[in-house]
Amino acid sequence: MKKKRLFLHIGTDKTGSTAIQNFLQNNESVLLSQGLKIIAAGRLNDHHGELFNQLKQENENLIYTLAEEINNSQLSNFIISHEGLYHINEKIIIKLYKTLGNIEIIPILYLRRRSDKLASGMAQRLKKPECKDDIRLYNDNYQVFYKQAGLNYKSIVQKWENAINYQNPNELMVKIYERSEFYKADITHDFLKTITNYLINTQLDISTLRFEKNEVNKSIGPSAQYILSILRSVDLEKEKINFAHKILNNHQSEKERRCTFIPDTFLDQFDKHFLDDDQWIAKRYLNKNILFSEPRKFYYHKPTSDELHRLFKLLFKRTDSFKALSK
């Protein structure tokens, strides 16, 4: 039995990664005192973005730094978290496992219903100041999403299986991003429960850890997305777009956050397209016939003139704040 264990949270995106990473950062000192260390190599703030970037570019230097950090530590349990790590290619995964040969690696992969992931992901993309997309460009071009690697879950799972010479489900932990599947109906509790079951020579005192009650990184609805798209089209400064997003985000109802500009017919077809793949994953990893049991959360809604007027009015009330950002 190996004496050290690395929990490798590899994604996917839009599955509560921000909440998990915030939790780990907020409780870092307590976790460390109880025997669980967040890896420093390749870390950027609360996530391992630099490690992901280097591995995606097939730069192996940080792998050796990572191995050295673990081998030189007195602790037995370590954790890495980045929602994009599932993207790294098979060659790099093999290199990672070979270099950390004396360390047991447990990849943890959360999967979300694709239609919801797609709708949430597009909302996330379109709210970023640097995004150059025009929301209207996707009106008749949704077929491109079938080709996105991050939505082909079976290929992702098979890639990791091939790289690690998969023998049993404990070697790759597949989790479902649904509230009914979460321990205590919460993603951070669920993630912590997952790793707690496999800690070496230590137990975490859950009562000493701080859990955030507010959802982080919330989606914004089509009306707010549309307004941000307009602001970007007139080359508004990044600071002002961020400020506009903050205002719009604070005035979104939960119903608005669950709306999307992607038609319901496409979202339904999108989920059905991968049903066989999902059944394969469900049977192989979860001993179930259906991968996702909860209904789709996002539904099509076209912004009305009243909705746009309300949000524009909110922004116009803050014009003095916008001007101050230019000083």
N, C-alpha and C positions, 0 to 999 in steps of 0.2 A: 504493500500500500504506500502510495506517495505521501510525503509528509507536508506538502504545501499545495494549496489550491487557489486557482485564479478564476473568479467569476467574470465572464466576458459578456457584458450586456451589449448585443450587436444590433438592436433595433426591433422592428423596423421603425421608420419615421411615422409620426402622427399616432403613436401608441403610448403616450404619456411619458416619453423620455425626459422632457423638461421637468416634470413633476418629480420623477425619480432622481434626476441629477440635482435638483434643488434640495431634495431631502438629504441626499448624501453629503452635500456641501454644508448644509445647516447643522448636520449631526456628525461632522467629520471627527472632531476631537473626542466625542463620546464613543463613536464606533472604534476609533483607534485604541482608546483605553480598554476596550472590551475585546480587542484582538482582530479587528477587521480594518485593513489599511486600504485607502484609496490610492492607487498608483499615481506617482508624480510624473513619470515619464510620459511625454506627449500630452500633458494636460493643459487645457486652456480654461481658466476660471472653474466652472462646475462640470465640464465635460472633457473628453479626450479627443478634441478636434484636431490637434496637431498630430497625434498618433494616427488618426484616421487619414488625414491628408498625406502623411508620409507613406503609409501602407498602400493607399490607393495609387500612389505614384511609383510603387514597387521599390521604395527606398527602405532598405532593411536595417539601417543603423539603429533606429529606435528599438528594434526587437532585441538587440544585444544590450542596450541600456535598460530595457525592461527586465530582461533576465538577470542582469547584475543587481538591479534594485531588489528583486524578490529573493535572490540567493543570499544577499548580504543582510537581509532582515531577519530578526529573531521571531517574527510573526509567521503564522501559517496560512492566513486567509487574506486574499487581496481581491480588489475589484476594479474593473475598467468599464466605463459607460460612454458609448456614443451610438446614436441611432443610425449612423451610416456604415458601421463596420460590416454589416452583412454584404456590402458591395465589394469588399476586397476579393481579389481573384484567388483561385485555387492554389496557385503557386505560392502566394504569400501566406495563405493559411497553413500550408504544409511546412513552410519555413518557420512560421511562428511555433508550431507544435514541435518541430524538430529541435529548435533552439531552446525551448522551454521543456525539454524532454523529461526532466526530473520533477516537473510541476504539473499537476493535474489541471486541465482547463475545462471549464464548464460553460459553454456558450448558452446564452439565454435569448430566445427570439420570440418577441410578441408579434402576433398577426391580427390585423383588423379587417373587418368586412371591407372589400375593395371599394365599393361604391361610396362608403363613408370616408374612407381614407383618401379617395380621389377628390371628393368635394371639399374635405377639410384641407387637403394639401394645396388645392388650387386657391382656396381662400388665403392660406398662409403665404403662398407665392405672390399673389396679387396685392397684398398689403405691404410688401417690402418696398422701400423707396427706390432701390436699385433695379427693381423689376421693370423691364421695358415692354412687357406684354400689354396689348390692348385687349380688354376683356371681350370685345366683340369678335376678335379673331377666331375664337374657339366655337362660334355658333354652329358651323357646319363641318368641324374638323375634329370631332371627338374620337374618331377611329385611331388617332395617333396614340391614345393612351393604352391600347392593347399591346403596344410594343415596349412599354416602359418596363425595364428589368425589375424595378422595385415592386411591381405588382404581380410578378410571376412567382408566387410563393413556392411552388413545387420545384422550380429550377434553383431557387435559393437554397432550399433544404437539401436537394440532391448535391449541390456544389459542396456544401459543408460536409455532408455525409462522405462524399468521395475523398475529400481532403483529409478527414480525420479517421478514415477507415472505420466508419460507423459500425458498431456491434449491438448497442442497446440504447433505448430512449434516454438514459441518464447522460449519455455523451453529448447530446444536443437537446436542450430543453425548449420545447415549443409551447408557448402560452397564448391564450386567446384574450384579445383586448375587448372584453365585454364586462359590464358591471356585474352581471349575474355570475360570471366566472371568477371575479376577484375575491380574494380573501377579505372579509369585512367590507365588501363592495367598494374597495378603494385600491387604486393601482400601486401606490407606495406600500401599503400594507401587504398587498399581494406579492410584490417584488421582494420585500424583506422576508416574508414567509418562505418564499422559494429558496433563497440563499441560506436561511437559517437552518433548513433541513439538512444542509450539506457542509456546515462549518466544521472545521477540524479543531478539536481540543478547546472549544470555547462555546459559550452560550451568550446570546445578547439579552440584556435586560430591557425589554420593550418599554417599560415604564419610564425609562430615563431618556427616551427619544422623542423628538418634537415632530409632529405631523401637521402639515399645513391643511387647513380646511377649504381654502379657496382654490378653485380650478385655475391653473396657469395656462398661458398661451392659448387663450380662447379664440375661436373663429369669429369672423365678422360676416354679416350677411351680404347679399348681392347689392343692395343699395349703397352700403358703405364701400364695397369693392369698386363699384362703378364710379363713385365720387373720387376715390383715391386714384383710379385710372385716369380720370380727367385732370387731376392735379399734376400727375406725372407727365401728362402729354403737353403741359405748358411749361415744363422744365422748372417746376417749383423746387426750391432748395430742399435737400434731404432733411434738414432739421424741421422745416415747416411741414413736410409730409408726415414725419414721425409725430409731430404735435397734432396734426389733423387726425391721424390714426388714433391717438390717445383719446381725443374728444369723441370721435365716432364710436370707439370701442366702449366707452363709458355709457353710451346711450343706445346700446343694443339689447333688446329683450332676448330671452333664451329661445323664443320661437324664431326670431330673426337670425340668430346664430345657427339655426338648423335648416336654413334655406340655402339654395345653391342656384346658379344660373345654368347648371347642367340638367338637361331634360330627364324626367323620371324614366321615360322609355329606354334611354341609353343606359342609365344606372342599373335598371333591372336586367337588361341584356348583358351588361358588363359582369354582373355577379353570376348569371347563368352560364356564361362562357367558360368559367373556371370551376364549375361544379364538380367535375370528375377529378380535377387536381385536388380540390379541397377535400373530397371524400378520401382520397389516397392519404393525405396528411392526417386527417381525423382518425382513420383506422390505424395508421402506423404509429402515431404518437399519443393519441388520446383515447383509444379504444371506443371511438364513437363513429357514427355514420355521417354526421353533419358537423362541419367545422364551426359554423357561426349559427347560433340559435336565436339571437335577438334580431328583431326587424331593423330594416334600414332606418337611420336617424335623420339623414338629410333628404330634403324634398325640393323640387323645382319651384322657384318663385321669381317672377319678373318684377323688378322694382316699379312701383307706381309713382306718378308725379307727386302725390301727396307725401310719400315716404322720402323722396329725394328733396322735396321742398323743406321738410322738417329738418333733415340733416344739414342741408346747406344753410338754413337759418341758424342752426347751432354754431356753425363755423363762422358765419358773418358776425355773430355776437362776440366772437373772440378775435376780431381783426386787429385790435390793439396788441394782443399777445403775439400775433403773427408778425406784426411790424417790429416788435421788440427783438425778435429772433434775428433780424437783419442788422441790428446795431452792434 
